[in-house]
Amino acid sequence: MFAYGLCIGNRERYETLAAPRLRDLGGVIVEADDQRSICAAYNAILDAVADEPDIEALVLLHEDVTIESAAFIAAIRAELADPDVAIVGPIGALRPSSLRWWQGEGRGRVRDSTGLVDFGGGSHDVDVLDGQCLVLAPWAIRHLRFDEASFDGFHGYDCDICLQARAAGRRVRVCELPLIHHTYGGYGDGHAYARAGAAFAAKWRELLFALRDDRAPTPATCAACGGPVPTVPAGARLEVAACSRCGSGLTLPAAAVPGAPEQPALAAAAADARADWIAAAGARRAALFGADAALVAALAERGVEVVGDDADTAVVIGAFERAADADAVAAAARAALRADGVLLAECRNFGAVEAAVDPIVWGRPDLAELRTLLTPEGARALLARHAFTAVETTESTSEAYDPPALWEARRAHWASMRLGTDSENVLLVRGRAA
């Protein structure tokens, strides 16, 4: 007997897209309407079928997934003929570094509303699966449960349950399944996704390294607040880990050219907006960290003198994230200021919603040149460590700073992510020397 379980958020979509074919397939259908947590809903479904003596598989589906034919059942039976197989689905990955499993070594294929998501198809062992369709074998039904304590919303449950199986020595598989996922993608609550990602990294860090035949190193130290940064596997590609205390990011591996200057086109596009902000803050003698000739010229036009010390204003433009050591930049800025001077800093905002859901794309076009990625909390902690008081942070979009083509590309990407808003990717910081 096959059982089918669904956490239903939109009953009309369920009745239109999933229910008709499920009823044609036969078996038991268990519906859950718990909208607090998909983990809680799926655990209730597991408990409801766990004692069924003749259950062959539990198919956990999103409400917008259509199983097209009974060939689905035949394909699952073929996979579960191996008693070591715990979970099966249509698409997933080997050796993930994060919840963004598709940035790992993708396997399988599935159709969705955008077309064919194709990692080559076929049947393969993987480490994690996408949650649109998770088929649990009888062993998994009896021995696994979704982690309600770590994942309290609607993200992270899929990769977590798969790694539970892998940690128990069981296999996770993708195979060709006749289904359609009626979705255009998107992340929903981006910050909830980030919280799930942090919980996933904290829980499975050791295994994520072990899947690459490696050992997890000692956590790095956050340059902003001094807290631990549980690094994740980076391999040959760039990754970003987050501080457990303030949420600031750390690029992995370390930037190939620490302290590399901002790309000239980006600096030139932002020069006037930056100079207006600095002059409006009352700066007359400014010590610059990370600025280029375009900003120096724009400040001169506004009557702001650039000096090396005894400054009334220390201006940090991108240097916190570009330097090998953000803490050293804060110390140098403090030393350049006269008593009661003001620090102004412009940074990438790692607290932005885009950074929460996809920090790799958020950091384009020069993430590989960055090191410490500050959140508002991280910026406040960094300045407090260097005797700055009255620290204020403001988040804004990068529209005033970006070349027009880059700004339009960002907005098009946010639309594709269905963020529902422009991401506030710029962090402006102000503090006074004590």
C-alpha positions as CSV (number, residue, x, y, z in Angstrom):
1,M,0.0,0.0,0.0
2,F,1.1,3.5,-0.8
3,A,0.2,6.5,1.4
4,Y,0.3,10.1,0.3
5,G,0.7,13.0,2.7
6,L,0.3,16.7,2.1
7,C,0.6,19.9,4.1
8,I,-2.1,22.0,2.5
9,G,-1.9,25.7,2.5
10,N,-4.2,26.4,-0.4
11,R,-7.0,23.9,-0.7
12,E,-8.1,25.1,-4.1
13,R,-4.7,24.5,-5.6
14,Y,-4.6,21.1,-3.9
15,E,-7.9,20.1,-5.3
16,T,-7.0,21.3,-8.8
17,L,-3.4,20.1,-9.1
18,A,-2.7,17.2,-6.7
19,A,-5.9,15.6,-5.5
20,P,-7.5,14.3,-8.7
21,R,-4.5,12.1,-9.7
22,L,-3.9,10.9,-6.2
23,R,-7.4,9.7,-5.9
24,D,-7.0,7.8,-9.2
25,L,-3.9,6.1,-8.0
26,G,-5.6,4.7,-4.9
27,G,-3.9,4.2,-1.6
28,V,-4.4,6.3,1.5
29,I,-4.3,10.1,1.4
30,V,-3.5,12.0,4.6
31,E,-4.2,15.7,4.6
32,A,-2.7,18.1,7.2
33,D,-3.6,21.7,7.5
34,D,-1.0,22.8,10.1
35,Q,0.3,26.1,8.8
36,R,2.7,26.7,11.7
37,S,5.4,24.2,10.5
38,I,5.7,21.7,7.7
39,C,7.8,19.6,10.1
40,A,4.9,19.3,12.5
41,A,2.5,18.6,9.7
42,Y,4.7,15.8,8.2
43,N,5.4,14.3,11.6
44,A,1.6,14.0,12.2
45,I,1.3,12.3,8.9
46,L,4.1,9.9,9.7
47,D,2.5,9.0,13.1
48,A,-0.8,8.4,11.3
49,V,0.7,5.8,9.0
50,A,3.5,4.3,11.0
51,D,1.5,1.4,12.3
52,E,0.1,0.3,8.9
53,P,1.3,-3.3,8.5
54,D,1.3,-3.3,4.7
55,I,2.6,0.1,3.9
56,E,5.2,0.2,1.1
57,A,5.9,3.9,1.0
58,L,4.8,7.3,2.2
59,V,4.8,9.9,-0.5
60,L,5.1,13.4,1.0
61,L,4.0,15.9,-1.7
62,H,3.6,19.6,-2.1
63,E,0.0,20.6,-2.8
64,D,1.0,21.9,-6.3
65,V,2.6,18.6,-7.5
66,T,0.8,16.4,-10.0
67,I,1.7,12.8,-10.3
68,E,0.9,12.0,-13.9
69,S,0.6,8.2,-14.0
70,A,0.9,4.9,-12.2
71,A,4.4,4.6,-13.6
72,F,5.3,6.6,-10.5
73,I,4.4,3.7,-8.3
74,A,6.4,1.2,-10.4
75,A,9.5,3.5,-10.3
76,I,9.3,3.9,-6.5
77,R,8.9,0.1,-6.0
78,A,12.0,-0.5,-8.1
79,E,14.0,1.9,-6.0
80,L,12.7,0.6,-2.7
81,A,13.5,-3.0,-3.6
82,D,16.9,-2.2,-2.1
83,P,16.3,-2.2,1.7
84,D,19.1,0.3,2.2
85,V,17.2,3.0,0.3
86,A,15.5,5.3,2.8
87,I,14.2,8.2,0.7
88,V,13.5,8.8,-3.0
89,G,12.7,11.9,-5.0
90,P,13.0,13.3,-8.5
91,I,15.8,15.8,-8.0
92,G,18.6,16.6,-5.5
93,A,22.3,16.8,-5.1
94,L,25.5,15.3,-3.8
95,R,27.8,17.0,-1.4
96,P,25.8,20.2,-0.6
97,S,27.3,23.1,1.3
98,S,24.0,24.6,2.4
99,L,20.3,24.5,1.9
100,R,20.9,25.8,-1.6
101,W,21.3,22.2,-2.7
102,W,21.2,23.1,-6.4
103,Q,24.6,24.8,-6.0
104,G,26.0,21.3,-5.1
105,E,26.4,18.5,-7.6
106,G,22.9,18.3,-9.0
107,R,21.2,15.0,-10.0
108,G,17.9,14.1,-11.5
109,R,15.3,16.1,-13.4
110,V,11.8,17.5,-12.9
111,R,9.3,19.6,-14.8
112,D,8.0,22.7,-13.3
113,S,6.1,25.8,-14.5
114,T,9.2,27.3,-15.9
115,G,10.2,24.3,-18.0
116,L,12.6,21.4,-17.3
117,V,15.0,21.6,-14.4
118,D,17.5,19.1,-15.6
119,F,20.6,17.7,-13.9
120,G,20.9,14.9,-16.4
121,G,18.1,12.6,-15.2
122,G,18.6,8.9,-14.5
123,S,18.8,7.1,-11.2
124,H,21.6,8.2,-8.8
125,D,22.6,8.2,-5.2
126,V,22.4,11.7,-3.7
127,D,22.8,13.2,-0.2
128,V,19.8,15.6,-0.3
129,L,16.5,16.0,-2.1
130,D,14.2,18.9,-3.0
131,G,11.1,18.8,-0.8
132,Q,8.5,18.9,-3.5
133,C,8.3,15.1,-3.4
134,L,9.9,12.9,-0.7
135,V,9.1,9.2,-0.8
136,L,9.9,7.5,2.5
137,A,10.6,3.7,2.7
138,P,9.1,1.7,5.6
139,W,12.4,2.0,7.5
140,A,12.3,5.8,7.3
141,I,8.6,5.8,8.3
142,R,9.5,3.9,11.5
143,H,12.9,5.6,12.3
144,L,12.9,9.1,11.1
145,R,11.1,12.3,12.1
146,F,11.3,15.8,10.9
147,D,13.2,18.1,13.3
148,E,10.5,20.5,14.6
149,A,12.9,22.1,17.1
150,S,15.5,23.2,14.5
151,F,13.2,24.0,11.6
152,D,10.1,25.8,12.8
153,G,8.7,27.0,9.5
154,F,8.7,25.8,5.9
155,H,12.4,25.6,5.0
156,G,15.2,23.1,5.7
157,Y,13.0,20.1,6.4
158,D,13.9,18.3,3.2
159,C,17.6,18.4,3.4
160,D,17.5,17.7,7.1
161,I,15.5,14.5,6.8
162,C,17.8,13.3,4.0
163,L,20.9,13.9,6.1
164,Q,19.3,12.0,8.9
165,A,19.0,9.0,6.6
166,R,22.6,9.5,5.4
167,A,23.9,9.8,8.9
168,A,22.2,6.4,9.7
169,G,24.1,4.8,6.8
170,R,21.0,4.6,4.5
171,R,20.8,5.6,0.9
172,V,19.0,8.6,-0.7
173,R,18.1,8.3,-4.3
174,V,16.8,10.3,-7.3
175,C,15.0,8.6,-10.2
176,E,12.9,9.5,-13.2
177,L,9.4,10.2,-11.8
178,P,6.3,11.2,-13.9
179,L,5.3,14.4,-12.1
180,I,5.0,18.1,-12.6
181,H,5.7,20.8,-10.0
182,H,3.4,23.7,-10.7
183,T,5.7,26.5,-9.3
184,Y,7.6,29.4,-10.5
185,G,10.1,29.2,-7.7
186,G,10.7,31.8,-5.0
187,Y,11.7,31.6,-1.3
188,G,8.7,33.0,0.6
189,D,10.0,34.6,3.8
190,G,13.6,35.2,3.0
191,H,14.7,35.7,6.5
192,A,13.0,32.6,7.6
193,Y,14.9,30.8,4.9
194,A,18.1,32.3,6.3
195,R,17.3,31.1,9.9
196,A,16.7,27.6,8.5
197,G,20.0,27.8,6.6
198,A,21.9,28.7,9.8
199,A,20.2,25.9,11.7
200,F,21.1,23.4,9.0
201,A,24.7,24.5,8.9
202,A,25.0,24.3,12.7
203,K,23.4,20.9,12.9
204,W,25.1,19.2,9.9
205,R,28.4,20.9,9.6
206,E,30.5,17.8,10.5
207,L,28.6,15.6,8.1
208,L,28.8,18.2,5.3
209,F,32.6,18.0,5.5
210,A,32.6,14.3,5.9
211,L,30.6,13.8,2.7
212,R,33.6,15.4,1.0
213,D,36.0,13.1,2.9
214,D,37.2,16.0,4.9
215,R,37.1,17.1,8.6
216,A,35.4,20.3,9.8
217,P,37.9,22.9,10.9
218,T,37.7,24.9,14.0
219,P,35.1,27.7,13.5
220,A,36.6,31.0,12.3
221,T,36.3,34.2,14.4
222,C,34.0,36.9,13.3
223,A,35.9,40.2,12.7
224,A,32.8,42.2,13.6
225,C,31.7,40.8,17.0
226,G,34.3,38.2,17.8
227,G,31.8,35.4,17.7
228,P,32.2,32.0,16.1
229,V,31.7,31.5,12.4
230,P,31.0,27.8,11.7
231,T,32.5,27.6,8.2
232,V,31.0,25.3,5.6
233,P,32.7,23.4,2.8
234,A,33.7,25.6,-0.1
235,G,35.6,23.2,-2.4
236,A,36.5,24.8,-5.7
237,R,33.7,27.4,-5.5
238,L,32.9,30.4,-3.3
239,E,30.8,30.0,-0.2
240,V,29.6,32.2,2.6
241,A,29.3,31.3,6.3
242,A,27.5,33.3,8.9
243,C,28.5,34.3,12.4
244,S,26.4,32.5,15.0
245,R,26.2,35.7,17.2
246,C,25.7,38.7,14.9
247,G,24.9,37.1,11.6
248,S,27.7,38.7,9.6
249,G,29.2,36.7,6.8
250,L,32.6,35.4,5.9
251,T,33.6,34.4,2.4
252,L,35.2,31.0,1.9
253,P,37.9,30.5,0.8
254,A,39.5,33.8,1.9
255,A,39.5,36.5,-0.8
256,A,42.3,35.8,-3.4
257,V,43.2,39.5,-3.3
258,P,42.3,40.9,0.1
259,G,41.9,44.6,0.1
260,A,41.4,44.7,-3.7
261,P,39.9,48.1,-4.7
262,E,36.3,48.5,-5.8
263,Q,35.8,47.9,-9.5
264,P,36.3,51.4,-11.2
265,A,32.9,51.4,-13.0
266,L,31.1,50.8,-9.7
267,A,33.1,53.4,-7.9
268,A,32.6,56.1,-10.6
269,A,28.8,55.4,-10.6
270,A,28.6,55.9,-6.8
271,A,30.9,58.8,-6.4
272,D,28.4,61.7,-6.4
273,A,25.9,59.9,-4.1
274,R,28.6,59.1,-1.7
275,A,30.0,62.6,-1.7
276,D,26.6,64.1,-1.1
277,W,26.1,61.8,1.9
278,I,29.5,62.7,3.4
279,A,29.1,66.5,2.9
280,A,25.5,66.4,4.3
281,A,26.9,64.8,7.5
282,G,29.0,68.0,8.0
283,A,32.4,66.7,7.0
284,R,35.1,69.3,6.4
285,R,38.3,67.2,7.0
286,A,37.8,63.6,6.0
287,A,40.1,60.6,6.3
288,L,39.2,58.1,3.6
289,F,39.4,54.3,3.8
290,G,38.6,52.4,0.6
291,A,37.8,55.4,-1.5
292,D,39.2,56.1,-4.9
293,A,40.1,59.2,-7.0
294,A,36.5,59.7,-8.2
295,L,35.3,60.2,-4.7
296,V,38.2,62.4,-3.8
297,A,37.4,64.7,-6.7
298,A,33.6,64.7,-5.9
299,L,34.4,65.7,-2.3
300,A,36.7,68.5,-3.4
301,E,33.9,69.9,-5.4
302,R,31.9,70.0,-2.2
303,G,34.6,71.7,-0.1
304,V,35.6,68.6,1.8
305,E,39.4,68.3,2.4
306,V,40.9,64.8,2.4
307,V,43.4,64.3,5.2
308,G,45.4,61.5,6.8
309,D,44.8,62.4,10.5
310,D,43.1,64.9,12.8
311,A,40.0,64.4,10.8
312,D,36.5,65.5,11.9
313,T,35.1,62.5,9.8
314,A,36.5,59.1,9.0
315,V,34.8,57.7,5.9
316,V,35.0,53.9,5.2
317,I,33.8,53.0,1.7
318,G,33.7,49.3,1.3
319,A,36.9,48.8,3.2
320,F,35.3,46.8,6.0
321,E,34.3,44.0,3.6
322,R,37.3,44.3,1.3
323,A,40.1,44.3,3.8
324,A,41.6,41.0,5.1
325,D,40.8,42.3,8.6
326,A,37.8,44.5,9.2
327,D,38.8,45.0,12.8
328,A,42.1,46.6,11.7
329,V,40.2,49.0,9.5
330,A,38.0,50.1,12.4
331,A,41.1,50.7,14.5
332,A,42.7,52.7,11.8
333,A,39.6,54.8,11.3
334,R,39.4,55.5,15.0
335,A,43.0,56.6,15.1
336,A,42.6,59.1,12.3
337,L,39.8,60.9,14.1
338,R,40.0,63.8,16.5
339,A,38.1,63.7,19.7
340,D,34.4,63.6,19.2
341,G,34.8,62.9,15.5
342,V,32.3,61.0,13.4
343,L,32.7,57.8,11.5
344,L,30.7,57.2,8.3
345,A,30.8,53.8,6.7
346,E,29.1,52.4,3.6
347,C,29.0,48.6,3.4
348,R,27.3,45.7,1.7
349,N,24.4,44.8,3.8
350,F,24.5,41.1,4.6
351,G,21.3,41.5,6.5
352,A,19.4,42.2,3.2
353,V,16.7,39.8,2.2
354,E,18.6,38.8,-1.0
355,A,21.7,37.9,1.1
356,A,19.5,35.8,3.3
357,V,18.3,33.6,0.5
358,D,21.3,33.6,-1.9
359,P,24.5,35.3,-0.7
360,I,26.4,34.1,-3.8
361,V,24.2,36.1,-6.2
362,W,23.8,38.9,-3.7
363,G,27.5,39.5,-3.8
364,R,27.8,39.9,-7.5
365,P,29.8,41.1,-9.4
366,D,32.8,41.0,-7.0
367,L,32.0,38.7,-4.1
368,A,35.4,36.9,-4.6
369,E,37.1,40.2,-3.6
370,L,35.3,40.5,-0.3
371,R,35.9,39.0,3.1
372,T,33.8,40.2,6.0
373,L,30.1,40.9,5.2
374,L,28.5,43.0,7.9
375,T,24.9,42.9,9.1
376,P,23.5,45.9,11.0
377,E,24.1,44.0,14.3
378,G,27.7,43.2,13.2
379,A,28.4,46.8,12.3
380,R,27.2,48.0,15.7
381,A,29.3,45.4,17.4
382,L,32.4,46.3,15.4
383,L,32.2,50.0,16.2
384,A,31.4,49.4,19.8
385,R,34.6,47.4,20.1
386,H,36.5,50.5,19.0
387,A,34.9,53.0,21.4
388,F,32.4,54.5,19.0
389,T,29.1,55.5,20.6
390,A,25.7,56.5,19.3
391,V,26.1,54.0,16.5
392,E,23.2,54.2,13.9
393,T,22.6,51.9,11.0
394,T,20.4,52.6,7.9
395,E,19.6,50.0,5.2
396,S,18.8,51.1,1.7
397,T,18.8,49.9,-1.9
398,S,21.8,50.3,-4.2
399,E,19.9,52.2,-6.8
400,A,21.8,55.5,-6.2
401,Y,25.1,53.6,-6.4
402,D,24.8,51.1,-9.2
403,P,25.4,51.6,-12.9
404,P,21.9,51.5,-14.5
405,A,22.4,48.1,-16.2
406,L,23.5,46.5,-12.9
407,W,20.5,48.0,-11.0
408,E,18.1,46.7,-13.6
409,A,19.8,43.3,-13.5
410,R,19.4,43.2,-9.8
411,R,15.7,44.1,-10.0
412,A,15.1,41.4,-12.6
413,H,16.7,38.8,-10.4
414,W,14.7,39.9,-7.4
415,A,11.5,39.5,-9.5
416,S,12.6,36.0,-10.5
417,M,13.2,35.2,-6.8
418,R,9.7,36.5,-6.0
419,L,11.1,38.6,-3.1
420,G,8.1,41.0,-3.4
421,T,10.4,44.0,-2.8
422,D,13.7,45.6,-3.7
423,S,16.5,44.2,-1.5
424,E,18.1,46.8,0.7
425,N,21.7,45.8,-0.1
426,V,23.5,48.9,1.2
427,L,24.3,49.4,4.9
428,L,25.1,53.0,6.0
429,V,26.7,53.3,9.4
430,R,27.3,56.3,11.6
431,G,29.1,56.5,15.0
432,R,30.9,59.0,17.2
433,A,34.3,58.6,18.7
434,A,34.1,58.5,22.5
